């Protein structure tokens, strides 16, 4: 089903007093469906996201594990699971790099009905240390017809 998606990400470094909070909000059109994997959102990243031309899929598995996968100019797979650290690899147009993620909290609706709202909080690790704490909110609603 065609949908409108609003993604809001807040990033802050709680242990770094010199780090400012960074908030990015993006609205895109995409698709939303439920299958054997769980709930799947797919969309094209807007040019202003700075990732080059790439397609993003977000899979919310029935066990609560959330996977964000990008393909195209930027390739990555980020797994967010509460209390579990996952290694992630990013291949960007500039250079490759590795991170790790660890889920802190998740609000995952128990229904696939629209409007749908997913809320995640997770830690990003660089070189084995917490580099940032992120909050992500994804809101999905039926796409307006043009």
Chimera marker file (.cmm) of the C-alpha trace (Angstrom):
<marker_set name="trace">
<marker id="1" x="0.000" y="0.000" z="0.000" r="1" g="1" b="0" radius="0.5"/>
<marker id="2" x="1.258" y="3.504" z="-0.825" r="1" g="1" b="0" radius="0.5"/>
<marker id="3" x="1.887" y="5.598" z="2.269" r="1" g="1" b="0" radius="0.5"/>
<marker id="4" x="3.294" y="8.897" z="3.514" r="1" g="1" b="0" radius="0.5"/>
<marker id="5" x="6.168" y="8.448" z="5.958" r="1" g="1" b="0" radius="0.5"/>
<marker id="6" x="7.659" y="10.986" z="8.379" r="1" g="1" b="0" radius="0.5"/>
<marker id="7" x="10.999" y="10.010" z="9.923" r="1" g="1" b="0" radius="0.5"/>
<marker id="8" x="12.339" y="12.071" z="12.818" r="1" g="1" b="0" radius="0.5"/>
<marker id="9" x="15.753" y="11.279" z="14.255" r="1" g="1" b="0" radius="0.5"/>
<marker id="10" x="17.312" y="13.008" z="17.250" r="1" g="1" b="0" radius="0.5"/>
<marker id="11" x="20.966" y="12.380" z="18.054" r="1" g="1" b="0" radius="0.5"/>
<marker id="12" x="22.891" y="13.547" z="21.063" r="1" g="1" b="0" radius="0.5"/>
<marker id="13" x="26.113" y="12.609" z="22.842" r="1" g="1" b="0" radius="0.5"/>
<marker id="14" x="25.172" y="12.493" z="26.531" r="1" g="1" b="0" radius="0.5"/>
<marker id="15" x="28.783" y="12.209" z="27.761" r="1" g="1" b="0" radius="0.5"/>
<marker id="16" x="30.098" y="15.049" z="25.596" r="1" g="1" b="0" radius="0.5"/>
<marker id="17" x="29.244" y="18.522" z="26.975" r="1" g="1" b="0" radius="0.5"/>
<marker id="18" x="30.450" y="20.113" z="23.707" r="1" g="1" b="0" radius="0.5"/>
<marker id="19" x="28.088" y="18.103" z="21.501" r="1" g="1" b="0" radius="0.5"/>
<marker id="20" x="24.850" y="19.749" z="20.402" r="1" g="1" b="0" radius="0.5"/>
<marker id="21" x="21.682" y="17.774" z="19.828" r="1" g="1" b="0" radius="0.5"/>
<marker id="22" x="20.982" y="17.174" z="16.151" r="1" g="1" b="0" radius="0.5"/>
<marker id="23" x="17.429" y="16.658" z="14.861" r="1" g="1" b="0" radius="0.5"/>
<marker id="24" x="16.485" y="15.664" z="11.326" r="1" g="1" b="0" radius="0.5"/>
<marker id="25" x="12.924" y="15.266" z="10.079" r="1" g="1" b="0" radius="0.5"/>
<marker id="26" x="12.123" y="13.994" z="6.606" r="1" g="1" b="0" radius="0.5"/>
<marker id="27" x="8.851" y="13.306" z="4.836" r="1" g="1" b="0" radius="0.5"/>
<marker id="28" x="8.761" y="10.742" z="2.013" r="1" g="1" b="0" radius="0.5"/>
<marker id="29" x="6.342" y="8.525" z="0.127" r="1" g="1" b="0" radius="0.5"/>
<marker id="30" x="6.827" y="4.807" z="0.212" r="1" g="1" b="0" radius="0.5"/>
<marker id="31" x="5.175" y="1.443" z="0.653" r="1" g="1" b="0" radius="0.5"/>
<marker id="32" x="3.915" y="-0.366" z="3.744" r="1" g="1" b="0" radius="0.5"/>
<marker id="33" x="3.071" y="-4.055" z="3.925" r="1" g="1" b="0" radius="0.5"/>
<marker id="34" x="2.930" y="-7.010" z="6.263" r="1" g="1" b="0" radius="0.5"/>
<marker id="35" x="4.418" y="-10.339" z="5.240" r="1" g="1" b="0" radius="0.5"/>
<marker id="36" x="6.120" y="-13.365" z="6.837" r="1" g="1" b="0" radius="0.5"/>
<marker id="37" x="9.078" y="-11.198" z="7.957" r="1" g="1" b="0" radius="0.5"/>
<marker id="38" x="6.836" y="-8.718" z="9.763" r="1" g="1" b="0" radius="0.5"/>
<marker id="39" x="5.990" y="-5.165" z="8.784" r="1" g="1" b="0" radius="0.5"/>
<marker id="40" x="8.050" y="-3.662" z="5.966" r="1" g="1" b="0" radius="0.5"/>
<marker id="41" x="8.419" y="0.006" z="4.985" r="1" g="1" b="0" radius="0.5"/>
<marker id="42" x="10.325" y="0.932" z="1.809" r="1" g="1" b="0" radius="0.5"/>
<marker id="43" x="11.211" y="4.388" z="0.507" r="1" g="1" b="0" radius="0.5"/>
<marker id="44" x="13.749" y="6.344" z="-1.525" r="1" g="1" b="0" radius="0.5"/>
<marker id="45" x="16.038" y="8.596" z="0.522" r="1" g="1" b="0" radius="0.5"/>
<marker id="46" x="15.638" y="12.261" z="-0.430" r="1" g="1" b="0" radius="0.5"/>
<marker id="47" x="18.720" y="13.945" z="-1.911" r="1" g="1" b="0" radius="0.5"/>
<marker id="48" x="19.046" y="16.302" z="1.067" r="1" g="1" b="0" radius="0.5"/>
<marker id="49" x="19.654" y="13.321" z="3.384" r="1" g="1" b="0" radius="0.5"/>
<marker id="50" x="23.225" y="13.262" z="2.063" r="1" g="1" b="0" radius="0.5"/>
<marker id="51" x="23.247" y="9.520" z="1.369" r="1" g="1" b="0" radius="0.5"/>
<marker id="52" x="23.251" y="9.723" z="-2.424" r="1" g="1" b="0" radius="0.5"/>
<marker id="53" x="20.589" y="7.839" z="-4.336" r="1" g="1" b="0" radius="0.5"/>
<marker id="54" x="19.575" y="4.933" z="-2.157" r="1" g="1" b="0" radius="0.5"/>
<marker id="55" x="16.548" y="2.909" z="-1.175" r="1" g="1" b="0" radius="0.5"/>
<marker id="56" x="15.789" y="2.224" z="2.479" r="1" g="1" b="0" radius="0.5"/>
<marker id="57" x="13.750" y="-0.629" z="3.894" r="1" g="1" b="0" radius="0.5"/>
<marker id="58" x="12.720" y="-0.876" z="7.526" r="1" g="1" b="0" radius="0.5"/>
<marker id="59" x="11.616" y="-4.324" z="8.692" r="1" g="1" b="0" radius="0.5"/>
<marker id="60" x="9.876" y="-4.632" z="12.052" r="1" g="1" b="0" radius="0.5"/>
<marker id="61" x="10.039" y="-8.338" z="12.851" r="1" g="1" b="0" radius="0.5"/>
<marker id="62" x="7.409" y="-10.045" z="14.945" r="1" g="1" b="0" radius="0.5"/>
<marker id="63" x="10.000" y="-10.578" z="17.708" r="1" g="1" b="0" radius="0.5"/>
<marker id="64" x="10.610" y="-6.802" z="17.973" r="1" g="1" b="0" radius="0.5"/>
<marker id="65" x="13.934" y="-6.667" z="16.123" r="1" g="1" b="0" radius="0.5"/>
<marker id="66" x="14.092" y="-3.690" z="13.745" r="1" g="1" b="0" radius="0.5"/>
<marker id="67" x="16.391" y="-3.799" z="10.707" r="1" g="1" b="0" radius="0.5"/>
<marker id="68" x="17.157" y="-0.700" z="8.620" r="1" g="1" b="0" radius="0.5"/>
<marker id="69" x="18.770" y="-1.624" z="5.301" r="1" g="1" b="0" radius="0.5"/>
<marker id="70" x="20.005" y="0.765" z="2.606" r="1" g="1" b="0" radius="0.5"/>
<marker id="71" x="21.002" y="-0.119" z="-0.930" r="1" g="1" b="0" radius="0.5"/>
<marker id="72" x="22.353" y="2.093" z="-3.713" r="1" g="1" b="0" radius="0.5"/>
<marker id="73" x="24.984" y="4.835" z="-3.308" r="1" g="1" b="0" radius="0.5"/>
<marker id="74" x="25.042" y="4.096" z="0.433" r="1" g="1" b="0" radius="0.5"/>
<marker id="75" x="24.836" y="0.476" z="1.531" r="1" g="1" b="0" radius="0.5"/>
<marker id="76" x="24.267" y="-0.471" z="5.141" r="1" g="1" b="0" radius="0.5"/>
<marker id="77" x="22.344" y="-2.686" z="7.490" r="1" g="1" b="0" radius="0.5"/>
<marker id="78" x="21.581" y="-1.507" z="11.010" r="1" g="1" b="0" radius="0.5"/>
<marker id="79" x="19.925" y="-3.877" z="13.485" r="1" g="1" b="0" radius="0.5"/>
<marker id="80" x="18.220" y="-2.469" z="16.575" r="1" g="1" b="0" radius="0.5"/>
<marker id="81" x="17.336" y="-4.966" z="19.290" r="1" g="1" b="0" radius="0.5"/>
<marker id="82" x="16.730" y="-4.055" z="22.905" r="1" g="1" b="0" radius="0.5"/>
<marker id="83" x="19.723" y="-4.912" z="25.095" r="1" g="1" b="0" radius="0.5"/>
<marker id="84" x="21.732" y="-6.549" z="22.274" r="1" g="1" b="0" radius="0.5"/>
<marker id="85" x="24.750" y="-5.005" z="20.555" r="1" g="1" b="0" radius="0.5"/>
<marker id="86" x="24.947" y="-5.541" z="16.760" r="1" g="1" b="0" radius="0.5"/>
<marker id="87" x="27.898" y="-4.681" z="14.515" r="1" g="1" b="0" radius="0.5"/>
<marker id="88" x="26.948" y="-2.634" z="11.440" r="1" g="1" b="0" radius="0.5"/>
<marker id="89" x="28.894" y="-1.782" z="8.316" r="1" g="1" b="0" radius="0.5"/>
<marker id="90" x="28.315" y="1.293" z="6.177" r="1" g="1" b="0" radius="0.5"/>
<marker id="91" x="29.611" y="1.648" z="2.624" r="1" g="1" b="0" radius="0.5"/>
<marker id="92" x="29.269" y="5.297" z="1.591" r="1" g="1" b="0" radius="0.5"/>
<marker id="93" x="30.377" y="7.108" z="-1.561" r="1" g="1" b="0" radius="0.5"/>
<marker id="94" x="33.254" y="8.593" z="0.468" r="1" g="1" b="0" radius="0.5"/>
<marker id="95" x="34.490" y="5.660" z="2.577" r="1" g="1" b="0" radius="0.5"/>
<marker id="96" x="33.433" y="2.549" z="4.482" r="1" g="1" b="0" radius="0.5"/>
<marker id="97" x="33.106" y="2.528" z="8.265" r="1" g="1" b="0" radius="0.5"/>
<marker id="98" x="31.839" y="0.302" z="11.068" r="1" g="1" b="0" radius="0.5"/>
<marker id="99" x="29.534" y="1.054" z="13.975" r="1" g="1" b="0" radius="0.5"/>
<marker id="100" x="27.576" y="-0.941" z="16.483" r="1" g="1" b="0" radius="0.5"/>
<marker id="101" x="24.021" y="-0.418" z="17.697" r="1" g="1" b="0" radius="0.5"/>
<marker id="102" x="22.267" y="-1.393" z="20.907" r="1" g="1" b="0" radius="0.5"/>
<marker id="103" x="18.555" y="-0.933" z="21.428" r="1" g="1" b="0" radius="0.5"/>
<marker id="104" x="17.526" y="0.913" z="24.588" r="1" g="1" b="0" radius="0.5"/>
<marker id="105" x="13.743" y="1.005" z="24.165" r="1" g="1" b="0" radius="0.5"/>
<marker id="106" x="11.114" y="0.411" z="21.528" r="1" g="1" b="0" radius="0.5"/>
<marker id="107" x="7.454" y="1.222" z="21.143" r="1" g="1" b="0" radius="0.5"/>
<marker id="108" x="6.208" y="-1.094" z="18.412" r="1" g="1" b="0" radius="0.5"/>
<marker id="109" x="2.461" y="-1.122" z="17.752" r="1" g="1" b="0" radius="0.5"/>
<marker id="110" x="0.848" y="-4.541" z="18.066" r="1" g="1" b="0" radius="0.5"/>
<marker id="111" x="-1.176" y="-3.906" z="14.931" r="1" g="1" b="0" radius="0.5"/>
<marker id="112" x="-0.384" y="-3.031" z="11.340" r="1" g="1" b="0" radius="0.5"/>
<marker id="113" x="-3.339" y="-0.635" z="11.142" r="1" g="1" b="0" radius="0.5"/>
<marker id="114" x="-2.724" y="2.886" z="9.872" r="1" g="1" b="0" radius="0.5"/>
<marker id="115" x="-1.811" y="5.381" z="11.158" r="1" g="1" b="0" radius="0.5"/>
<marker id="116" x="1.235" y="3.484" z="12.427" r="1" g="1" b="0" radius="0.5"/>
<marker id="117" x="3.923" y="4.923" z="14.721" r="1" g="1" b="0" radius="0.5"/>
<marker id="118" x="7.224" y="3.270" z="15.615" r="1" g="1" b="0" radius="0.5"/>
<marker id="119" x="9.476" y="4.770" z="18.310" r="1" g="1" b="0" radius="0.5"/>
<marker id="120" x="13.020" y="3.560" z="18.936" r="1" g="1" b="0" radius="0.5"/>
<marker id="121" x="15.837" y="4.639" z="21.188" r="1" g="1" b="0" radius="0.5"/>
<marker id="122" x="19.281" y="3.174" z="20.620" r="1" g="1" b="0" radius="0.5"/>
<marker id="123" x="22.982" y="3.705" z="21.258" r="1" g="1" b="0" radius="0.5"/>
<marker id="124" x="25.573" y="4.056" z="18.499" r="1" g="1" b="0" radius="0.5"/>
<marker id="125" x="29.054" y="2.765" z="19.307" r="1" g="1" b="0" radius="0.5"/>
<marker id="126" x="32.265" y="3.820" z="17.537" r="1" g="1" b="0" radius="0.5"/>
<marker id="127" x="35.562" y="2.163" z="18.459" r="1" g="1" b="0" radius="0.5"/>
<marker id="128" x="33.785" y="0.241" z="21.229" r="1" g="1" b="0" radius="0.5"/>
<marker id="129" x="32.549" y="3.376" z="23.020" r="1" g="1" b="0" radius="0.5"/>
<marker id="130" x="29.122" y="4.992" z="23.027" r="1" g="1" b="0" radius="0.5"/>
<marker id="131" x="29.359" y="7.801" z="20.515" r="1" g="1" b="0" radius="0.5"/>
<marker id="132" x="25.743" y="8.905" z="20.487" r="1" g="1" b="0" radius="0.5"/>
<marker id="133" x="22.265" y="8.178" z="21.695" r="1" g="1" b="0" radius="0.5"/>
<marker id="134" x="19.523" y="8.292" z="19.045" r="1" g="1" b="0" radius="0.5"/>
<marker id="135" x="15.760" y="8.516" z="19.132" r="1" g="1" b="0" radius="0.5"/>
<marker id="136" x="13.853" y="7.661" z="15.976" r="1" g="1" b="0" radius="0.5"/>
<marker id="137" x="10.150" y="8.089" z="15.341" r="1" g="1" b="0" radius="0.5"/>
<marker id="138" x="8.558" y="6.807" z="12.145" r="1" g="1" b="0" radius="0.5"/>
<marker id="139" x="4.968" y="7.833" z="11.450" r="1" g="1" b="0" radius="0.5"/>
<marker id="140" x="3.084" y="6.162" z="8.608" r="1" g="1" b="0" radius="0.5"/>
<marker id="141" x="-0.297" y="7.121" z="7.185" r="1" g="1" b="0" radius="0.5"/>
<marker id="142" x="-2.199" y="6.532" z="3.958" r="1" g="1" b="0" radius="0.5"/>
<marker id="143" x="-0.826" y="8.533" z="1.066" r="1" g="1" b="0" radius="0.5"/>
<marker id="144" x="-2.957" y="11.392" z="-0.168" r="1" g="1" b="0" radius="0.5"/>
<marker id="145" x="-3.978" y="10.902" z="-3.771" r="1" g="1" b="0" radius="0.5"/>
<marker id="146" x="-2.750" y="13.584" z="-6.146" r="1" g="1" b="0" radius="0.5"/>
<link id1="1" id2="2" r="1" g="1" b="0" radius="0.2"/>
<link id1="2" id2="3" r="1" g="1" b="0" radius="0.2"/>
<link id1="3" id2="4" r="1" g="1" b="0" radius="0.2"/>
<link id1="4" id2="5" r="1" g="1" b="0" radius="0.2"/>
<link id1="5" id2="6" r="1" g="1" b="0" radius="0.2"/>
<link id1="6" id2="7" r="1" g="1" b="0" radius="0.2"/>
<link id1="7" id2="8" r="1" g="1" b="0" radius="0.2"/>
<link id1="8" id2="9" r="1" g="1" b="0" radius="0.2"/>
<link id1="9" id2="10" r="1" g="1" b="0" radius="0.2"/>
<link id1="10" id2="11" r="1" g="1" b="0" radius="0.2"/>
<link id1="11" id2="12" r="1" g="1" b="0" radius="0.2"/>
<link id1="12" id2="13" r="1" g="1" b="0" radius="0.2"/>
<link id1="13" id2="14" r="1" g="1" b="0" radius="0.2"/>
<link id1="14" id2="15" r="1" g="1" b="0" radius="0.2"/>
<link id1="15" id2="16" r="1" g="1" b="0" radius="0.2"/>
<link id1="16" id2="17" r="1" g="1" b="0" radius="0.2"/>
<link id1="17" id2="18" r="1" g="1" b="0" radius="0.2"/>
<link id1="18" id2="19" r="1" g="1" b="0" radius="0.2"/>
<link id1="19" id2="20" r="1" g="1" b="0" radius="0.2"/>
<link id1="20" id2="21" r="1" g="1" b="0" radius="0.2"/>
<link id1="21" id2="22" r="1" g="1" b="0" radius="0.2"/>
<link id1="22" id2="23" r="1" g="1" b="0" radius="0.2"/>
<link id1="23" id2="24" r="1" g="1" b="0" radius="0.2"/>
<link id1="24" id2="25" r="1" g="1" b="0" radius="0.2"/>
<link id1="25" id2="26" r="1" g="1" b="0" radius="0.2"/>
<link id1="26" id2="27" r="1" g="1" b="0" radius="0.2"/>
<link id1="27" id2="28" r="1" g="1" b="0" radius="0.2"/>
<link id1="28" id2="29" r="1" g="1" b="0" radius="0.2"/>
<link id1="29" id2="30" r="1" g="1" b="0" radius="0.2"/>
<link id1="30" id2="31" r="1" g="1" b="0" radius="0.2"/>
<link id1="31" id2="32" r="1" g="1" b="0" radius="0.2"/>
<link id1="32" id2="33" r="1" g="1" b="0" radius="0.2"/>
<link id1="33" id2="34" r="1" g="1" b="0" radius="0.2"/>
<link id1="34" id2="35" r="1" g="1" b="0" radius="0.2"/>
<link id1="35" id2="36" r="1" g="1" b="0" radius="0.2"/>
<link id1="36" id2="37" r="1" g="1" b="0" radius="0.2"/>
<link id1="37" id2="38" r="1" g="1" b="0" radius="0.2"/>
<link id1="38" id2="39" r="1" g="1" b="0" radius="0.2"/>
<link id1="39" id2="40" r="1" g="1" b="0" radius="0.2"/>
<link id1="40" id2="41" r="1" g="1" b="0" radius="0.2"/>
<link id1="41" id2="42" r="1" g="1" b="0" radius="0.2"/>
<link id1="42" id2="43" r="1" g="1" b="0" radius="0.2"/>
<link id1="43" id2="44" r="1" g="1" b="0" radius="0.2"/>
<link id1="44" id2="45" r="1" g="1" b="0" radius="0.2"/>
<link id1="45" id2="46" r="1" g="1" b="0" radius="0.2"/>
<link id1="46" id2="47" r="1" g="1" b="0" radius="0.2"/>
<link id1="47" id2="48" r="1" g="1" b="0" radius="0.2"/>
<link id1="48" id2="49" r="1" g="1" b="0" radius="0.2"/>
<link id1="49" id2="50" r="1" g="1" b="0" radius="0.2"/>
<link id1="50" id2="51" r="1" g="1" b="0" radius="0.2"/>
<link id1="51" id2="52" r="1" g="1" b="0" radius="0.2"/>
<link id1="52" id2="53" r="1" g="1" b="0" radius="0.2"/>
<link id1="53" id2="54" r="1" g="1" b="0" radius="0.2"/>
<link id1="54" id2="55" r="1" g="1" b="0" radius="0.2"/>
<link id1="55" id2="56" r="1" g="1" b="0" radius="0.2"/>
<link id1="56" id2="57" r="1" g="1" b="0" radius="0.2"/>
<link id1="57" id2="58" r="1" g="1" b="0" radius="0.2"/>
<link id1="58" id2="59" r="1" g="1" b="0" radius="0.2"/>
<link id1="59" id2="60" r="1" g="1" b="0" radius="0.2"/>
<link id1="60" id2="61" r="1" g="1" b="0" radius="0.2"/>
<link id1="61" id2="62" r="1" g="1" b="0" radius="0.2"/>
<link id1="62" id2="63" r="1" g="1" b="0" radius="0.2"/>
<link id1="63" id2="64" r="1" g="1" b="0" radius="0.2"/>
<link id1="64" id2="65" r="1" g="1" b="0" radius="0.2"/>
<link id1="65" id2="66" r="1" g="1" b="0" radius="0.2"/>
<link id1="66" id2="67" r="1" g="1" b="0" radius="0.2"/>
<link id1="67" id2="68" r="1" g="1" b="0" radius="0.2"/>
<link id1="68" id2="69" r="1" g="1" b="0" radius="0.2"/>
<link id1="69" id2="70" r="1" g="1" b="0" radius="0.2"/>
<link id1="70" id2="71" r="1" g="1" b="0" radius="0.2"/>
<link id1="71" id2="72" r="1" g="1" b="0" radius="0.2"/>
<link id1="72" id2="73" r="1" g="1" b="0" radius="0.2"/>
<link id1="73" id2="74" r="1" g="1" b="0" radius="0.2"/>
<link id1="74" id2="75" r="1" g="1" b="0" radius="0.2"/>
<link id1="75" id2="76" r="1" g="1" b="0" radius="0.2"/>
<link id1="76" id2="77" r="1" g="1" b="0" radius="0.2"/>
<link id1="77" id2="78" r="1" g="1" b="0" radius="0.2"/>
<link id1="78" id2="79" r="1" g="1" b="0" radius="0.2"/>
<link id1="79" id2="80" r="1" g="1" b="0" radius="0.2"/>
<link id1="80" id2="81" r="1" g="1" b="0" radius="0.2"/>
<link id1="81" id2="82" r="1" g="1" b="0" radius="0.2"/>
<link id1="82" id2="83" r="1" g="1" b="0" radius="0.2"/>
<link id1="83" id2="84" r="1" g="1" b="0" radius="0.2"/>
<link id1="84" id2="85" r="1" g="1" b="0" radius="0.2"/>
<link id1="85" id2="86" r="1" g="1" b="0" radius="0.2"/>
<link id1="86" id2="87" r="1" g="1" b="0" radius="0.2"/>
<link id1="87" id2="88" r="1" g="1" b="0" radius="0.2"/>
<link id1="88" id2="89" r="1" g="1" b="0" radius="0.2"/>
<link id1="89" id2="90" r="1" g="1" b="0" radius="0.2"/>
<link id1="90" id2="91" r="1" g="1" b="0" radius="0.2"/>
<link id1="91" id2="92" r="1" g="1" b="0" radius="0.2"/>
<link id1="92" id2="93" r="1" g="1" b="0" radius="0.2"/>
<link id1="93" id2="94" r="1" g="1" b="0" radius="0.2"/>
<link id1="94" id2="95" r="1" g="1" b="0" radius="0.2"/>
<link id1="95" id2="96" r="1" g="1" b="0" radius="0.2"/>
<link id1="96" id2="97" r="1" g="1" b="0" radius="0.2"/>
<link id1="97" id2="98" r="1" g="1" b="0" radius="0.2"/>
<link id1="98" id2="99" r="1" g="1" b="0" radius="0.2"/>
<link id1="99" id2="100" r="1" g="1" b="0" radius="0.2"/>
<link id1="100" id2="101" r="1" g="1" b="0" radius="0.2"/>
<link id1="101" id2="102" r="1" g="1" b="0" radius="0.2"/>
<link id1="102" id2="103" r="1" g="1" b="0" radius="0.2"/>
<link id1="103" id2="104" r="1" g="1" b="0" radius="0.2"/>
<link id1="104" id2="105" r="1" g="1" b="0" radius="0.2"/>
<link id1="105" id2="106" r="1" g="1" b="0" radius="0.2"/>
<link id1="106" id2="107" r="1" g="1" b="0" radius="0.2"/>
<link id1="107" id2="108" r="1" g="1" b="0" radius="0.2"/>
<link id1="108" id2="109" r="1" g="1" b="0" radius="0.2"/>
<link id1="109" id2="110" r="1" g="1" b="0" radius="0.2"/>
<link id1="110" id2="111" r="1" g="1" b="0" radius="0.2"/>
<link id1="111" id2="112" r="1" g="1" b="0" radius="0.2"/>
<link id1="112" id2="113" r="1" g="1" b="0" radius="0.2"/>
<link id1="113" id2="114" r="1" g="1" b="0" radius="0.2"/>
<link id1="114" id2="115" r="1" g="1" b="0" radius="0.2"/>
<link id1="115" id2="116" r="1" g="1" b="0" radius="0.2"/>
<link id1="116" id2="117" r="1" g="1" b="0" radius="0.2"/>
<link id1="117" id2="118" r="1" g="1" b="0" radius="0.2"/>
<link id1="118" id2="119" r="1" g="1" b="0" radius="0.2"/>
<link id1="119" id2="120" r="1" g="1" b="0" radius="0.2"/>
<link id1="120" id2="121" r="1" g="1" b="0" radius="0.2"/>
<link id1="121" id2="122" r="1" g="1" b="0" radius="0.2"/>
<link id1="122" id2="123" r="1" g="1" b="0" radius="0.2"/>
<link id1="123" id2="124" r="1" g="1" b="0" radius="0.2"/>
<link id1="124" id2="125" r="1" g="1" b="0" radius="0.2"/>
<link id1="125" id2="126" r="1" g="1" b="0" radius="0.2"/>
<link id1="126" id2="127" r="1" g="1" b="0" radius="0.2"/>
<link id1="127" id2="128" r="1" g="1" b="0" radius="0.2"/>
<link id1="128" id2="129" r="1" g="1" b="0" radius="0.2"/>
<link id1="129" id2="130" r="1" g="1" b="0" radius="0.2"/>
<link id1="130" id2="131" r="1" g="1" b="0" radius="0.2"/>
<link id1="131" id2="132" r="1" g="1" b="0" radius="0.2"/>
<link id1="132" id2="133" r="1" g="1" b="0" radius="0.2"/>
<link id1="133" id2="134" r="1" g="1" b="0" radius="0.2"/>
<link id1="134" id2="135" r="1" g="1" b="0" radius="0.2"/>
<link id1="135" id2="136" r="1" g="1" b="0" radius="0.2"/>
<link id1="136" id2="137" r="1" g="1" b="0" radius="0.2"/>
<link id1="137" id2="138" r="1" g="1" b="0" radius="0.2"/>
<link id1="138" id2="139" r="1" g="1" b="0" radius="0.2"/>
<link id1="139" id2="140" r="1" g="1" b="0" radius="0.2"/>
<link id1="140" id2="141" r="1" g="1" b="0" radius="0.2"/>
<link id1="141" id2="142" r="1" g="1" b="0" radius="0.2"/>
<link id1="142" id2="143" r="1" g="1" b="0" radius="0.2"/>
<link id1="143" id2="144" r="1" g="1" b="0" radius="0.2"/>
<link id1="144" id2="145" r="1" g="1" b="0" radius="0.2"/>
<link id1="145" id2="146" r="1" g="1" b="0" radius="0.2"/>
</marker_set>
